[in-house]
């Protein structure tokens, strides 16, 4: 799943929040690019005799039985092995995983539908890899500050050469009904200083949250950055004046994340990329030309007023140099197509992302749950549907088994597919997306099997009803819809690949089991996957897909906006 942001949101939280990843006990060293790696290979497909079913058989239940713990483990033990080096987008391990999935689709008899590709199962596209170059400096009030000690950055950078900046302070950087830090300010082309967090009330609860919970402004710094860029700002400098924060410790822990390259589309960047820097409290006081006592007084005045107040600070000019370097590379989505029968011109998509975050600080992040679990679930559903077709019970509608890359970098593979669809989105009836279904989160420890279902109520009321009916009819696991709440501060609905289909008004359902202590960490290993719980979760997606693919009428789009 795409990680969102700061500390929990930076270290353990794109698609938005999660627990900080624990340090693993074992260290695995990356193989050199030139070295030969002995990788597991695709297991040979065993042919099975055709099945003759008795009249009145529940066909969905029959073919769901081919989705097994044993097969899920078999595939996951390969793509989430050290040989695949964490499947970093554009790197060797991701290419190996793409080849494994494509070969499996071919073995199952699926069609490679990508025309003009050197491999019809692969949809290639060009990306741009960008990383921070050496030599970043920040000079404030005659003092020079150090990269990854006193400040660090994310996103784009307009400061390739040393640039003098006159910043503008915009409080918490929030704008919503009844509250705006931007009132009376023209920030076009300006560089903004924004406080991390959000204002609180007299009870020290978030002023803008619901039922005492934080609002998105308190949990997602990216929302603030996006608003600033929307208003035309050139850059944002975030500062956290929380006395319990330890910026140097955070910067040290963030070093691996900050130094990892970011990825964006080579062409047609539709919106400006945010430029974000994070500075220590000491640097923040210098930039604002103020003291800790004055900042505390300002924050208290906002809390008392319940709205923005005029700040007494007089921001000082500073100089910054933060160059970035770029290079082009290619990556690919993997597609397997199963043609339907009498309704073959309509298409159902079953998706998951097969990339992960690669190697950080010498440790391989194998991503067994994120999203090896979803990827192998798609492989197993592909086997179930192809087996049904071989037995003369193929789906009426066509099915696209779509495993995408670039999810961890911002849902890029699914965005590319929905912007360059192989099959018309107008004929795509739904996307069922599976991301992290192999573990149990803290909310459900000690409880029976469950799954969060997100987004099924957003575009099609029929889809929401169908999956509940299929669940009751079959395994009847616990369905948790809590993250459908539009006020959910985790914003999970926006953080995985289904969202790019939803943006195009294609109904979606996102199957997810929550984050855990190994989220985006080297501890996300195959031996921690709960295959006995994962099996019924994958089958639920299959049951829902079976209904959608075989019903008389396609589901209608009649619900909320995405």
Secondary structure, 3 states (H helix, E strand, C coil): CCCCCECHHHHHCCCCCCCCCCCCCCCCCCCCCCCCCCCCCCCCCCCCCCCCCCCCCCHHHHHHCCCCHHHHHHHHHHHCCHHHHHHECCCHHHHHHHHHHHHHHHHHCCECCCCCCCCCCEEEEEEEEEEECCCCEEEECCEEEEECCCEEEEECCCCCCCEEECCEECCCCCEECCEECCCCCCCCCCEEEEECCCCECCCCCECCCCCCCCCHHHHCHHHHHHHHHHCCCCEEEEECCCCCCCHHHHHHHHHHHHHCCEEEECCCCCCCCCEEEEECHHHHHHHHCCCHHHHHHHHHHHHHHCCCCCCCCCCCCEEEECCEEEEEEEEEEEEEEECCCCEEEEEEEEEEECCECCEECCEECCCHHHHHHHHHHHHHHHHHHHHHHHCCCCCCEEEEEEEECCHHHCCHHHHHHHHCCCCCHHHEEEEEEECCCCCCCHHHCCCCCEEEEECCCCCCHHHHHHHHHHHHHCCCCEEECHHHCCCCCCCHHHCCCHHHHHCCCCCEEEEECCCCCCCCCCCCCHHHCCHHHHHHHHHHHHHHHHHHHHCCCCCCCCCCCC
